[in-house]
């Protein structure tokens, strides 16, 4: 509309989620996935951020991306591979059980 202005302010407000912050936790998840026959979990780096950036920054081992397998996050074409949902749920359950026994380290 004529005469209207918009000012956008802000800046990045999340610390980086450093790979080293969760190496031990990732190793546990990777070993459990192999034991469950899920295959080898892969580490990836992506742009963007999550609330996990905050927990990792204060020293809490944090894994981001243990949810659904798919692509197109937050976009119109986002999808999830339904056949991967049960194996992912099994991995998450096994990881929680392991952490209750051993702790996150």
C-alpha positions as CSV (number, residue, x, y, z in Angstrom):
1,X,0.0,0.0,0.0
2,X,1.4,3.4,-0.8
3,X,2.9,5.2,2.1
4,X,3.4,2.0,4.1
5,X,6.8,1.0,5.3
6,X,8.1,-2.2,7.0
7,X,11.2,-2.4,9.1
8,X,12.6,-5.8,9.9
9,X,15.2,-6.0,12.7
10,X,17.0,-8.9,14.3
11,X,20.0,-11.0,14.0
12,X,21.0,-14.7,14.5
13,X,20.0,-15.5,18.0
14,X,21.1,-19.1,18.4
15,X,24.6,-20.4,19.1
16,X,26.0,-23.0,16.8
17,X,25.2,-26.6,17.5
18,X,28.8,-27.9,17.6
19,X,29.4,-31.5,16.5
20,X,31.7,-32.1,19.4
21,X,29.0,-31.2,21.9
22,X,27.1,-34.5,21.2
23,X,29.7,-36.9,19.8
24,X,29.2,-39.4,22.6
25,X,25.5,-39.3,22.3
26,X,25.7,-39.7,18.5
27,X,28.0,-42.7,19.0
28,X,25.4,-44.3,21.2
29,X,22.6,-43.7,18.7
30,X,24.8,-45.0,15.8
31,X,25.6,-48.2,17.7
32,X,21.9,-48.8,18.6
33,X,20.8,-48.2,15.0
34,X,23.3,-50.8,13.8
35,X,22.1,-53.2,16.4
36,X,18.5,-52.7,15.4
37,X,19.3,-53.3,11.8
38,X,18.4,-49.8,10.8
39,X,21.8,-49.2,9.2
40,X,24.5,-46.6,9.6
41,X,23.3,-43.2,10.9
42,X,25.0,-40.4,9.1
43,X,26.0,-37.0,10.4
44,X,25.0,-34.1,8.4
45,X,25.3,-30.3,8.7
46,X,22.5,-28.1,7.7
47,X,21.7,-24.4,7.7
48,X,19.1,-23.1,10.1
49,X,18.7,-23.7,13.8
50,X,16.5,-25.4,16.4
51,X,16.0,-25.2,20.1
52,X,18.6,-27.9,20.3
53,X,21.2,-25.1,19.7
54,X,20.4,-23.7,23.1
55,X,20.6,-27.0,25.0
56,X,23.9,-28.0,23.3
57,X,25.4,-24.5,24.1
58,X,24.8,-25.1,27.9
59,X,26.5,-28.5,27.8
60,X,23.5,-30.8,27.4
61,X,24.3,-33.5,24.8
62,X,21.8,-32.9,22.0
63,X,20.9,-34.7,18.8
64,X,18.8,-32.9,16.3
65,X,17.1,-34.8,13.5
66,X,16.0,-38.1,15.1
67,X,12.5,-37.6,13.9
68,X,10.9,-38.6,10.7
69,X,12.9,-39.5,7.6
70,X,11.9,-37.3,4.7
71,X,12.8,-34.1,3.0
72,X,11.6,-30.5,2.3
73,X,11.3,-29.4,5.9
74,X,8.9,-26.5,6.4
75,X,8.1,-26.3,2.7
76,X,5.0,-27.0,0.7
77,X,6.5,-30.2,-0.6
78,X,7.6,-31.5,2.8
79,X,7.2,-35.3,3.2
80,X,7.9,-38.1,5.5
81,X,8.7,-41.7,4.6
82,X,6.0,-43.7,6.4
83,X,7.9,-47.0,6.3
84,X,10.7,-45.4,8.3
85,X,8.5,-44.2,11.2
86,X,8.5,-47.5,13.2
87,X,12.3,-48.0,12.9
88,X,12.9,-44.4,14.0
89,X,10.5,-44.8,17.0
90,X,12.4,-48.0,17.9
91,X,15.7,-46.2,17.8
92,X,14.4,-43.4,19.9
93,X,13.0,-45.8,22.5
94,X,16.3,-47.8,22.6
95,X,18.3,-44.6,23.0
96,X,16.1,-43.4,25.9
97,X,16.5,-46.8,27.5
98,X,20.3,-46.7,27.1
99,X,20.5,-43.2,28.5
100,X,18.5,-44.3,31.6
101,X,21.1,-47.0,32.2
102,X,24.3,-45.2,31.3
103,X,23.7,-41.4,31.1
104,X,24.4,-39.2,28.1
105,X,28.2,-39.3,28.0
